[in-house]
Amino acid sequence: MIKAQQLELAKCPACRGKSVIKGVFHELPCLQCNASGWVIAETGEALPLEVLVTQLSIRLQAAEHQIAQFNCFKPAGAEAQYNENNRRGAGGTNFTGD
């Protein structure tokens, strides 16, 4: 089984990562990066579409993992007490004393 390695990508210098270039009347797909906004960092060449899909999937999975780690943060101490409902306000709402 071959494991895909994450390549170092950079934003396309021609379109600045936007995947389109401004034409006279409308925007055109960037030909330098195959309209992806990403190029190989070392060479500045466009990635083939099969490799690009794999690389973007690897980056998306890493970003989702990082977001999941941030979401599992549980406040503790005074912050937890401030955010939970203490039912001391009008009609049993949260009262923080602010």
For each residue, the residues with C-beta under 8 A, 3 or more apart:
1:
2:
3:
4: 54 55 58
5:
6: 55 58 59 62
7: 40 41 47 51 55
8: 40 41 42
9: 38 39 40 41 47 55 59
10: 38 39 40 41 44
11: 16 17 37 38 39
12: 15 16 17 19 30 32 33 36 37 38 39 46
13: 16 32 39 44
14: 21 30 32 33
15: 12 18 19 20 21 30 32 33 37
16: 11 12 13
17: 11 12 37 38
18: 15 30 37
19: 12 15 29 30 33 35 36 37
20: 15 27 28 29 30 35
21: 14 15 27 28 29 30
22: 27 28
23: 26 27 28
24:
25:
26: 23
27: 20 21 22 23
28: 20 21 22 23
29: 19 20 21 35
30: 12 14 15 18 19 20 21 33 34 35 37
31: 34 35
32: 12 13 14 15 39 46
33: 12 14 15 19 30 36 37 38 39 46
34: 30 31 46 47 49 52
35: 19 20 29 30 31
36: 12 19 33 46 47 52 56
37: 11 12 15 17 18 19 30 33
38: 9 10 11 12 17 33 47 52 55 56
39: 9 10 11 12 13 32 33 43 44 45 46 47
40: 7 8 9 10 43 44 45 46 47
41: 7 8 9 10 44
42: 8
43: 39 40
44: 10 13 39 40 41
45: 39 40
46: 12 32 33 34 36 39 40
47: 7 9 34 36 38 39 40 51 52 55
48: 51 52
49: 34 52 53
50: 53 54
51: 7 47 48 54 55
52: 34 36 38 47 48 49 55 56
53: 49 50 56 57
54: 4 50 51 57 58
55: 4 6 7 9 38 47 51 52 58 59
56: 36 38 52 53 59 60
57: 53 54 60 61
58: 4 6 54 55 61 62
59: 6 9 55 56 62 63
60: 56 57 63 64
61: 57 58 64 65
62: 6 58 59 65 66
63: 59 60 66 67
64: 60 61 67 68
65: 61 62 68 69
66: 62 63 69 70
67: 63 64 70 71
68: 64 65 71 72
69: 65 66 72
70: 66 67 73
71: 67 68
72: 68 69
73: 70
74: 80
75: 79 80 83
76: 79 80
77: 80 81
78: 81 82
79: 75 76 82 83
80: 74 75 76 77 83 84
81: 77 78 84 86
82: 78 79 96
83: 75 79 80
84: 80 81 94
85: 93 94
86: 81 89 94 95
87: 92 93 94
88: 94 95
89: 86 92 93 94 95
90: 93
91:
92: 87 89
93: 85 87 89 90
94: 84 85 86 87 88 89
95: 86 88 89
96: 82
97:
98:
